[in-house]
Structures are given as C-alpha cells and as structure tokens.
Amino acid sequence: MANPYLPNWEYIPDGEPRVFGDRIYVYGSHDQAGSDKFCDYVLKCWSAPVSDPGNWTCHGDIFRTQATRDYPADTDWTKENNELFAPDVVEKDGKYYLYCYIVNSIGCVAESDKPCGPFKLISTYKYTISDEICTNGWFIDPGVLVDDDGRVYIYCGYLRSFMAEVNPDKMYEILDNTCIEHFIPIEKTEEGGFTEEESLFFEAASPRKIGDTYYMIYSPKRSPRLAYATSKSPTGPFTYRGYIIDNGIDFPDGNDHGSIACINGQWYVFYHRMTNNTIMSRRGCVEKINILPDGTIPPVEMTSLGFEDSLNPYRETPAEIACVLTGGAFITEKNVFDRCIRNITADTVIGFRYFDFGDDFGSKTMDFAAKVRGMGTDCVMNIYIDGVDTADRLKSVSTVGRKIGSVKIGHDDGVVTSVIEAVTGRHAVYFTIETGYTGWTGDYFKGRSLFELESFVFMK
C-alpha cells in the first residue's frame, strides 16, 4: 500500500502506531475532507497483519464525544466544540487503555478487552496537579508508556511539555508529586541585553522504549517536523537528537504528529500530510527508518512508497500519491472516488518517489499516458527522472535530473499520450510544466491554473 497507506477516503492524522500480537494498530484523530477545523467527535481504529502491512481493516468508531447515527456519546459531560484530538492506546495486564484528549473539556481513559475496541469509559483523569499544567484536565496529546517494571507514565503538553506517573492499578489516576515540567528542555536566548526562555516543544508527545533507551517523538516549535529526544530514564532529562521527517519540504506544510513502530524487524515512522489546500484534511503516511547503533535516527525524505519497496510504473499511478508538490499545487478530494492535483501552474513541480522500471527493457522508447482535465490553456508537461531541470527548484533534490520526454496538454478533459525515452532501474519521477509562450506579452499564463492531473502510466 502506497502513501497515504489507508484507503484514499480516510483521514487519520496524529497516528499512534502500536503492535499488539500479530497486528499493527493505528489510533489517531479523525479529520473530514474539506472541513474548516481539525478533527471531529469520533476516534477510529485501523489494523493490518504484521505479515502484510498494506492490508488494512477498519474497526469503526471506537469512542465518541457526541452521538452518531448509530450510538450515543461515550461521555456524558461533553457538548459542542469538544472534539477528540490525538489519542493513545497501551496494553497492561491483558487490558487495553485509550487515553483521550478532549478539546475544551477534561479528558478521560477508556478500557477494552481488545486492541480494536470498542472502548468503554472508566473515568476522567483524576489528579491534584495544577490545572495550569494540564490545561484544566485536557492532558493535550497524551502519550503513554508502560515500562518493563509495570510503572506507567503519561506525557503531554502544548507549547511546553510535562509528564507524570500514573497509578498502574487505576490507569486514570495521576500520582501525587510525580509531575515534571519541561521534559523537553527550555532554550535560553539573549537579545537586546535580555534573557528569554522558550520551550523547544510544541505538541505531540509520543514515548517509546527501545532496548534500555527512552525515545520521545514530538512536534518541535515552529516546524512541520517530527523531532526526537532520548534519555536513559522515563522521567528524563531528554536530550534532543534531531528530527526524523519534515513534511513541509517541497510539499504544502502544516503541523506534524506521529510516532515510530517496529514491524517485522523494520522500523517505520508514521506521520501525516496535508490535502484539500488546508492544514486540516490530513492523511496518514509512513516511511522506513533506521535506528543506528548509537541510537540516532537519520532523517528520511517523504516518498510515495508507504509500505512498498518500489512503485510499479506499468500500473496506473494515482496523482494523489505525489510526495512533491510545489508552486501552490495541491491534492483535492472531489468525492470518495475522485481525487486530483489542482492549481498546477508553470511554477509547479510534481514528484513521485520511487519507481522500479526493471532491468531489461529491450527498446529505446516507451509510451507515457496521463489522465488530465483541461483548463482551456495549452501547455507542456515535462517528464524527468532523479531530479528536475535546475537544482534550485527543489529543496529535497540536490542534483539536476534527466529529461526523458514531454507530453502536450490541451483544453479538454481526457487522456494525453507521448513517446518518451525508455529507462531502467529505480528512479524518482518529476513533472515540470511550461506554457511555451513568452512573447511580447511576457509569460501571459504565469500563475494561472493550467490543468488538473488525475493519474498516469508508463507502457512498454
């Protein structure tokens, strides 16, 4: 399954991946396409076999703060504007515990006998720590760790981080005198003779323990990245080690939130990308990562791969799995079946990483076809591998690519075709656009939306 790894109509941002038994479970927020706000009032769960991580099953709504068409709310104190954000689920003693962040309201913990739910409310959070620290009981973006010794820790925060220990006998009760503020350190800056303190933490705390090292994955201040810090203790101090992925490099950016999981011996980072020209319609994506012997995680680029090793160029590729979109272009869902890239201009670059064209082609040329929607303007779409025409057009590519062909795009909807150079091996594919006219009017169509791209295919 390519990125996004869930079915195209599903929007699960803030993904917390967990491996329970022989299945991968993803818990996250639930966005709506075209909405003007983050998240709605339900949490959903998806799972896939560890042996087949592209084969996802939806387990439906597992918790809700408002009544749906099928069930009443699971909370009796929530009203309007009490959306569910960024949950987490952990297992302890054969039970599964869902930790809920409820906007504008005290959060809660729910329990299930199965990792896929449904989850039943057991209690709101119980605590004596300052309401200022936990934002009136919201416990923003809770990430929970059940340590090897049975002790339980919750990590939360917005604009500053805090953690506390949870009573393992009552998984909703915060133990007295265990709260630690700023487990992600404060940075001191000097300006104009004054010293200011600023938290490096934005939101999205997600703890993991790997060997004897504690990892904290989180969203750093002023950045569409997922960063990580490590410690030898669950209570810190945590040391910043770098970032894992940046979802704003050559792509419409926004917040990021996710975590890491080991599946069949391979580590992955789960994150999300923006669609529908908003920062709200977010879809889950995943990339392979490596954890080095010194504990560091080298940054990875965004790809179209998901759980695939390579894309097949000889199958129809939906444009919506593009991992590079520049010049104001964006992906739009028109309905549950119909998606395209819109607002394609002469400044746009569209990219897909990576296709495997095979080793033995037996020909110098191949055919290319794309399904487009015309916008009343003639233009040309150039096809490059491994880069584009100049190295400064993309931040994520440092080399100039090789042009293997182009295809003319006219006024009408339909399929456009061209004969292009045959290639072998594994390559990224990039499209650039030109109108071809810069006469006495200058580039008349500069900035204009030229066409919409639905899909494409290479043909031997």
C-alpha positions as CSV (number, residue, x, y, z in Angstrom):
1,M,0.0,0.0,0.0
2,A,1.5,3.3,-1.1
3,N,1.3,6.6,0.7
4,P,-1.2,7.5,2.1
5,Y,-1.3,4.0,3.4
6,L,-5.0,3.9,4.4
7,P,-7.9,3.9,1.9
8,N,-8.0,7.1,-0.1
9,W,-11.1,8.4,1.6
10,E,-9.8,8.0,5.1
11,Y,-8.2,10.9,7.0
12,I,-6.4,9.7,10.2
13,P,-3.8,12.2,11.3
14,D,-1.8,12.2,14.5
15,G,-1.3,8.5,14.1
16,E,-0.1,6.4,17.1
17,P,1.1,3.0,15.7
18,R,1.1,0.1,18.1
19,V,1.9,-3.6,17.5
20,F,-0.3,-5.9,19.6
21,G,0.2,-9.6,18.9
22,D,0.4,-10.2,15.2
23,R,-1.3,-7.0,14.1
24,I,-0.4,-3.3,13.7
25,Y,-3.0,-0.9,15.1
26,V,-3.2,2.8,14.3
27,Y,-5.1,5.2,16.5
28,G,-5.4,8.8,15.6
29,S,-7.6,11.8,15.2
30,H,-10.3,11.8,12.6
31,D,-10.4,14.6,10.0
32,Q,-13.0,15.3,7.4
33,A,-12.3,16.3,3.8
34,G,-12.9,20.0,3.2
35,S,-13.6,20.8,6.9
36,D,-12.5,24.1,8.3
37,K,-11.4,22.6,11.6
38,F,-9.2,19.9,13.0
39,C,-10.8,16.6,13.9
40,D,-14.3,15.6,14.7
41,Y,-16.1,13.8,17.5
42,V,-15.1,10.1,16.9
43,L,-12.0,8.1,17.2
44,K,-11.4,5.2,14.7
45,C,-9.0,2.3,14.7
46,W,-7.4,0.6,11.7
47,S,-5.3,-2.6,11.8
48,A,-3.2,-4.7,9.5
49,P,-1.3,-8.0,9.8
50,V,2.3,-7.6,10.7
51,S,3.0,-10.0,7.8
52,D,1.0,-7.9,5.4
53,P,1.2,-4.2,6.5
54,G,-0.5,-2.9,3.4
55,N,-3.8,-4.8,4.1
56,W,-5.7,-2.6,6.4
57,T,-9.1,-3.3,8.1
58,C,-11.3,-0.6,9.6
59,H,-12.7,-1.4,13.1
60,G,-15.1,1.6,13.0
61,D,-15.7,4.2,15.7
62,I,-14.1,3.1,19.0
63,F,-15.0,6.1,21.1
64,R,-17.1,9.3,20.6
65,T,-17.9,12.5,22.5
66,Q,-21.1,13.2,20.6
67,A,-23.9,10.9,19.5
68,T,-23.5,9.4,16.0
69,R,-26.2,7.9,13.8
70,D,-25.5,4.6,15.4
71,Y,-24.6,5.1,19.0
72,P,-24.9,7.7,21.8
73,A,-21.9,9.6,23.1
74,D,-19.5,7.7,25.4
75,T,-19.1,10.8,27.5
76,D,-22.0,12.5,29.4
77,W,-20.2,15.8,30.1
78,T,-19.2,16.8,26.5
79,K,-21.1,19.2,24.3
80,E,-20.3,21.2,21.1
81,N,-16.7,22.0,20.4
82,N,-15.5,19.0,22.4
83,E,-13.7,17.4,19.5
84,L,-11.4,14.4,20.1
85,F,-7.7,15.0,19.3
86,A,-4.6,12.8,19.2
87,P,-5.3,9.7,21.4
88,D,-3.0,6.9,22.5
89,V,-3.6,3.2,23.4
90,V,-1.5,1.0,25.6
91,E,-1.8,-2.6,26.9
92,K,-1.4,-3.5,30.6
93,D,-2.2,-6.9,32.2
94,G,-4.3,-8.0,29.2
95,K,-6.4,-4.9,29.1
96,Y,-6.2,-2.0,26.5
97,Y,-6.5,1.6,27.7
98,L,-7.4,4.5,25.5
99,Y,-6.2,7.9,26.6
100,C,-8.4,10.8,25.2
101,Y,-7.6,14.4,24.6
102,I,-11.0,16.2,24.5
103,V,-10.8,19.8,23.4
104,N,-12.3,22.4,25.8
105,S,-13.0,19.6,28.3
106,I,-11.5,17.3,30.8
107,G,-10.0,14.2,29.2
108,C,-10.6,10.6,30.1
109,V,-9.5,7.0,29.9
110,A,-11.5,4.1,28.4
111,E,-10.9,0.4,28.5
112,S,-11.4,-2.6,26.2
113,D,-10.6,-6.3,26.2
114,K,-9.4,-6.0,22.6
115,P,-7.0,-3.5,21.0
116,C,-9.6,-2.7,18.3
117,G,-12.2,-1.7,20.9
118,P,-14.9,-0.7,21.3
119,F,-13.6,1.2,24.4
120,K,-15.8,1.9,27.5
121,L,-15.3,4.9,29.7
122,I,-13.8,4.1,33.1
123,S,-13.1,7.6,34.4
124,T,-12.0,11.1,33.6
125,Y,-8.4,11.9,34.6
126,K,-8.0,12.2,38.4
127,Y,-5.2,14.4,39.6
128,T,-4.1,17.0,42.1
129,I,-1.5,18.7,40.0
130,S,-2.1,22.3,38.8
131,D,-4.8,22.8,36.3
132,E,-2.5,25.3,34.6
133,I,0.0,22.5,33.9
134,C,-2.5,20.0,32.4
135,T,-4.8,22.7,30.8
136,N,-7.8,22.1,33.0
137,G,-7.5,18.4,32.7
138,W,-7.3,18.3,28.9
139,F,-3.9,16.5,29.0
140,I,-3.1,17.7,25.5
141,D,-1.8,15.0,23.1
142,P,-1.4,12.2,25.7
143,G,1.4,9.7,25.0
144,V,1.6,6.8,27.5
145,L,4.4,4.4,28.3
146,V,4.0,1.2,30.3
147,D,7.5,0.4,31.4
148,D,9.0,-3.1,31.8
149,D,8.6,-2.8,35.6
150,G,4.9,-2.1,35.3
151,R,5.1,1.6,36.1
152,V,3.1,3.8,33.8
153,Y,3.9,7.4,32.6
154,I,1.9,10.0,30.7
155,Y,3.5,12.7,28.6
156,C,1.5,15.7,27.4
157,G,1.7,19.4,26.6
158,Y,1.2,22.3,24.2
159,L,3.9,24.9,23.9
160,R,5.6,23.3,26.9
161,S,5.9,19.7,27.9
162,F,5.1,17.9,31.1
163,M,4.9,14.3,32.3
164,A,3.6,12.5,35.4
165,E,3.3,8.9,36.7
166,V,0.0,7.1,36.5
167,N,-1.3,4.7,39.2
168,P,-1.0,1.3,37.5
169,D,-3.9,0.0,39.5
170,K,-6.1,2.9,38.4
171,M,-4.9,3.8,34.9
172,Y,-6.7,7.2,35.1
173,E,-5.2,8.4,38.3
174,I,-2.1,10.7,38.3
175,L,0.1,10.0,41.3
176,D,0.9,12.9,43.6
177,N,4.2,14.6,43.5
178,T,5.3,13.0,40.2
179,C,4.8,15.8,37.8
180,I,7.8,17.1,35.9
181,E,7.6,20.2,33.7
182,H,9.7,20.7,30.6
183,F,11.0,17.2,29.9
184,I,11.9,18.7,26.6
185,P,14.3,21.4,27.7
186,I,13.8,25.2,27.8
187,E,16.1,27.2,25.5
188,K,17.6,30.4,26.7
189,T,18.2,33.2,24.2
190,E,20.0,36.5,24.6
191,E,18.6,39.5,22.7
192,G,19.0,43.2,23.5
193,G,20.5,42.5,26.9
194,F,17.6,40.4,28.0
195,T,17.5,36.7,28.5
196,E,14.3,34.9,27.3
197,E,13.3,31.4,27.8
198,E,11.4,29.4,25.2
199,S,10.2,25.9,25.0
200,L,11.6,23.8,22.2
201,F,8.4,21.6,22.5
202,F,5.3,22.4,20.5
203,E,3.0,19.4,20.9
204,A,2.5,15.7,20.0
205,A,4.4,13.8,22.8
206,S,4.8,10.1,21.9
207,P,7.1,7.9,24.1
208,R,8.8,4.7,23.1
209,K,11.3,2.4,24.8
210,I,13.9,0.7,22.6
211,G,16.3,-1.5,24.5
212,D,17.3,0.5,27.5
213,T,16.8,3.9,25.8
214,Y,13.6,6.0,26.1
215,Y,12.7,7.9,23.0
216,M,10.4,10.9,22.9
217,I,8.9,11.7,19.4
218,Y,7.3,15.1,19.3
219,S,6.5,18.2,17.2
220,P,9.1,20.9,17.8
221,K,8.4,24.6,17.9
222,R,7.9,26.5,14.6
223,S,8.5,23.5,12.4
224,P,6.4,20.9,10.3
225,R,8.8,18.2,11.6
226,L,8.8,15.2,13.9
227,A,11.7,15.5,16.2
228,Y,13.1,13.1,18.8
229,A,14.9,13.1,22.1
230,T,16.4,10.3,24.2
231,S,17.0,9.5,27.8
232,K,18.2,6.6,30.0
233,S,15.2,7.2,32.3
234,P,11.5,7.5,31.7
235,T,11.5,10.8,33.7
236,G,14.4,12.3,31.7
237,P,16.2,14.5,31.2
238,F,15.6,14.1,27.5
239,T,18.3,15.2,25.1
240,Y,17.4,16.5,21.6
241,R,18.9,14.2,18.9
242,G,17.5,15.6,15.7
243,Y,14.4,15.2,13.5
244,I,13.1,12.2,11.7
245,I,11.0,13.7,8.9
246,D,9.9,17.1,7.6
247,N,6.5,17.1,5.9
248,G,7.0,20.6,4.6
249,I,9.9,20.1,2.2
250,D,8.6,20.6,-1.3
251,F,5.0,19.9,-0.1
252,P,2.2,22.1,1.4
253,D,3.2,22.1,5.0
254,G,1.3,22.1,8.3
255,N,1.7,20.5,11.7
256,D,3.1,17.0,12.1
257,H,2.3,14.4,14.6
258,G,3.1,10.7,14.7
259,S,5.5,8.1,16.1
260,I,7.6,5.1,15.3
261,A,7.0,1.3,15.3
262,C,8.9,-1.8,14.5
263,I,7.1,-4.1,12.1
264,N,8.7,-7.4,11.0
265,G,12.1,-6.2,12.1
266,Q,11.8,-2.9,10.1
267,W,11.3,0.4,11.8
268,Y,8.9,2.9,10.4
269,V,7.9,6.5,11.2
270,F,4.1,7.2,10.9
271,Y,3.2,10.9,10.1
272,H,0.7,12.8,8.1
273,R,0.5,15.1,5.1
274,M,-1.9,17.9,4.1
275,T,-4.6,17.8,1.4
276,N,-7.5,19.8,0.1
277,N,-5.5,23.0,0.3
278,T,-6.0,23.2,4.1
279,I,-4.0,22.3,7.2
280,M,-7.0,20.3,8.4
281,S,-7.5,17.5,5.9
282,R,-4.6,15.3,7.0
283,R,-3.9,11.8,5.7
284,G,-1.6,9.2,7.3
285,C,1.7,8.3,5.7
286,V,4.6,6.1,6.7
287,E,8.3,5.8,5.8
288,K,11.0,3.3,6.6
289,I,13.6,4.5,9.1
290,N,16.9,3.1,10.5
291,I,17.9,3.3,14.2
292,L,21.7,3.3,14.3
293,P,23.8,1.6,17.0
294,D,24.4,5.0,18.7
295,G,20.7,5.5,19.0
296,T,20.3,8.2,16.3
297,I,17.7,8.1,13.6
298,P,18.9,9.6,10.3
299,P,16.3,11.9,8.7
300,V,14.2,10.4,5.9
301,E,12.6,12.0,2.9
302,M,8.9,11.9,2.1
303,T,8.1,9.3,-0.6
304,S,5.1,7.8,-2.3
305,L,6.0,4.3,-1.1
306,G,4.2,3.7,2.1
307,F,4.9,0.0,2.9
308,E,6.0,-0.7,-0.7
309,D,9.7,-1.1,-1.7
310,S,9.1,0.4,-5.1
311,L,6.1,1.6,-7.2
312,N,5.3,-0.2,-10.4
313,P,5.4,2.3,-13.3
314,Y,3.5,0.0,-15.6
315,R,0.4,0.2,-13.4
316,E,-1.8,3.3,-13.3
317,T,-0.4,5.7,-10.7
318,P,-3.0,8.0,-9.0
319,A,-1.7,11.5,-8.9
320,E,-2.8,11.9,-5.3
321,I,0.2,9.8,-4.0
322,A,2.6,12.6,-5.1
323,C,5.2,13.3,-2.4
324,V,6.4,16.5,-4.1
325,L,4.0,19.4,-4.8
326,T,5.3,22.9,-5.3
327,G,4.2,26.2,-6.8
328,G,0.8,26.2,-5.0
329,A,-0.4,22.9,-6.4
330,F,-2.5,20.7,-4.0
331,I,-4.5,17.5,-3.8
332,T,-8.3,17.7,-3.7
333,E,-10.9,15.1,-2.9
334,K,-14.0,15.8,-5.0
335,N,-15.8,12.7,-3.8
336,V,-14.9,9.3,-2.3
337,F,-13.8,8.0,-5.7
338,D,-12.4,11.2,-7.4
339,R,-9.2,12.9,-6.5
340,C,-6.7,15.0,-8.5
341,I,-3.9,17.5,-8.3
342,R,-5.2,21.0,-8.8
343,N,-3.8,24.5,-9.3
344,I,-1.0,23.3,-11.5
345,T,0.9,26.3,-12.8
346,A,4.2,26.9,-14.7
347,D,5.9,27.1,-11.3
348,T,4.7,23.6,-10.2
349,V,6.9,20.6,-9.7
350,I,5.1,17.2,-9.1
351,G,7.1,14.3,-7.8
352,F,6.8,10.6,-7.0
353,R,9.5,8.5,-5.2
354,Y,10.3,5.7,-6.3
355,F,9.5,3.6,-9.4
356,D,11.3,0.5,-10.4
357,F,11.4,0.4,-14.2
358,G,13.1,-3.0,-14.3
359,D,16.5,-4.1,-15.7
360,D,16.0,-5.3,-19.3
361,F,13.8,-3.1,-21.4
362,G,14.7,-4.2,-25.0
363,S,13.7,-0.9,-26.5
364,K,14.9,2.7,-26.7
365,T,11.5,4.2,-26.2
366,M,8.3,3.6,-24.2
367,D,4.8,5.2,-24.1
368,F,3.5,7.6,-21.5
369,A,-0.1,8.4,-20.9
370,A,-1.8,10.8,-18.4
371,K,-5.4,11.4,-17.5
372,V,-6.0,15.1,-17.2
373,R,-8.7,17.8,-17.0
374,G,-8.1,20.7,-19.3
375,M,-8.5,24.3,-18.1
376,G,-8.7,26.0,-21.5
377,T,-4.9,26.5,-21.9
378,D,-2.3,24.7,-23.9
379,C,0.9,23.7,-22.1
380,V,3.5,21.0,-21.9
381,M,4.3,18.6,-19.0
382,N,8.0,17.6,-19.0
383,I,9.0,14.2,-17.5
384,Y,12.2,14.0,-15.6
385,I,13.9,11.2,-13.6
386,D,16.1,11.7,-10.4
387,G,15.7,15.5,-10.4
388,V,14.4,18.4,-12.4
389,D,15.8,20.9,-14.9
390,T,17.7,23.0,-12.3
391,A,19.0,22.0,-8.9
392,D,17.4,25.0,-7.1
393,R,13.8,24.2,-8.0
394,L,13.5,21.6,-5.2
395,K,14.9,21.7,-1.7
396,S,14.8,17.9,-1.4
397,V,16.8,17.2,-4.5
398,S,20.4,18.4,-4.9
399,T,21.1,17.0,-8.4
400,V,19.8,18.0,-11.8
401,G,17.6,15.3,-13.3
402,R,17.4,13.9,-16.8
403,K,14.5,14.8,-19.0
404,I,13.1,11.7,-20.7
405,G,10.2,13.3,-22.6
406,S,7.2,15.6,-22.5
407,V,3.6,15.5,-23.3
408,K,1.3,18.2,-24.7
409,I,-1.8,19.1,-22.7
410,G,-4.7,20.8,-24.4
411,H,-8.1,22.4,-23.5
412,D,-10.2,19.3,-23.0
413,D,-10.5,16.5,-20.4
414,G,-9.2,13.2,-21.4
415,V,-6.0,11.1,-22.0
416,V,-2.8,12.6,-23.4
417,T,0.0,10.4,-24.7
418,S,3.6,10.7,-25.8
419,V,6.5,8.5,-26.8
420,I,9.4,9.1,-24.4
421,E,12.9,7.7,-23.6
422,A,12.9,4.2,-22.1
423,V,14.7,3.9,-18.7
424,T,15.7,1.0,-16.5
425,G,16.4,0.8,-12.8
426,R,14.9,2.6,-9.8
427,H,14.1,6.3,-10.2
428,A,12.1,9.2,-8.8
429,V,9.8,10.8,-11.4
430,Y,9.2,14.5,-11.6
431,F,6.9,16.6,-13.8
432,T,7.5,20.2,-14.6
433,I,5.2,22.5,-16.6
434,E,5.7,25.1,-19.2
435,T,3.3,27.2,-21.4
436,G,5.9,27.6,-24.1
437,Y,5.0,31.3,-24.8
438,T,7.0,34.3,-23.6
439,G,6.3,36.7,-26.5
440,W,5.6,40.5,-26.3
441,T,3.0,39.9,-23.5
442,G,5.6,38.1,-21.4
443,D,4.5,34.8,-19.8
444,Y,0.8,35.5,-20.1
445,F,-0.2,32.4,-18.3
446,K,2.2,32.7,-15.4
447,G,0.4,31.8,-12.2
448,R,-2.6,30.5,-14.0
449,S,-4.1,27.1,-13.2
450,L,-3.3,25.2,-16.4
451,F,-4.8,21.7,-15.9
452,E,-5.7,19.0,-13.3
453,L,-3.8,15.7,-13.1
454,E,-5.7,12.5,-12.2
455,S,-3.3,9.7,-13.0
456,F,-0.6,8.4,-15.3
457,V,1.1,5.3,-16.6
458,F,4.3,4.2,-18.4
459,M,3.9,1.5,-21.1
460,K,6.4,-0.8,-22.6
